């Protein structure tokens, strides 16, 4: 459908919507003049409120819904000219609740499309078992039926099935919305890992702007009535919403979320005295600073914070060693070279007010100083850009006046 790469795998084509509209017989306009491109090998997220046409747009790619006007190109081919069976077998499709066949085992669900393409049952099942492992499923679940799986497991089966024929394109319609937040986060992380390995062209629909920001390379925000409001990278969207609708849809904390796309850079890291799991509590109590002592494991990975002066700790400290049961847990850790958001979150979530790392610790105030410095630099750059635009406009006006 789109040629092959030098490695023998089908290349991932660009998907282009060109003035695409969908109007139903009753006059309802679901999508109105949509122009957007899903870049090769990237995740393009369609996001917006209910009734904005995002799912209709997605389903027009594999012609489950036929456009009323305009065209959709898959690579250099108009999808309207591709035989329907060929088109759909070259596109992976994942929906809410996985859409699994209830009468088929997990392994046979995953093997569905390869079997339709003429692969032997043995070969298709062998490859299906490999895909199950790749999406984080225990191969021991292969002989179970969908009803015997948890919601998260069912969604993983749905993703594995969509990948089974190695399609260059995947369409995903709110695939993680029907599971609890913890499982949803796990599925999102696994999906990002898979995409980094596979490089598919993916159109992903969600109503959740946080999911869009977390997963998308580019995000297309749609308004009710099927109008495109803005297309941008997550960082551009958070920093420069095109209008009040987009800003409102992003939410009031978009400034904080935008920090996730800003590198922390060099932060002032302080040396931190530590205790190691297994140390005597009474012996290490004197190392505490401001009443807190960072505890690490044998490989100097931060585990939690010990408060030697805490009455509960003092009562338990006589002749006992440092264990996780004595620690204040729950703080996050930020990696060197990570984002400003990760650094600030780690500093704020540590009970000591310091963020423990192998390199040392940093306080929230120090991260905020870095944020203010970065914001001032950005404002100065914006001002220079505005002056440049005004100068260009003035020159053009002067030239027009001379003519």
Buried (B, 14 or more C-beta within 10 A) or exposed (E): BBEEEEEEEBBBBBBBBBEBBBBEEEEEBBBBBBEBBBBBBBBBBBBBEEBBBBBBBBBBBBBBBEBBEBBBBBBEBEBEEBEEEEBBBBBBBBBBBBBBEEEBBBBBBBBBBBBEEEBEEEEBBEBBBEBBEBBBBEEEBBEBBBEEBEBBBBBBBBBBBBBBBBBBBBBBBBBBBBBEEEBBBBBBEBBEEBBEEBBBBBBBBBBBBBBBBBBBBBBBBBBEEBBBBBBBBBBBBBBEBBEEBBBEBBEEEBEBBBBBBBEBEEBEBEEBEBBBBEBBBBEBBEBBEEEBBBBBEEEEEBBBBBBBEBEEBBEBBEEEBBBEEBBBEEBEBBEEEBBBBBBBBBBBBBBBBBBBBBBBBBBBEBBBEBBEEBEEEEEEEEEEEEEEEEEEEEEEEEEEEEE
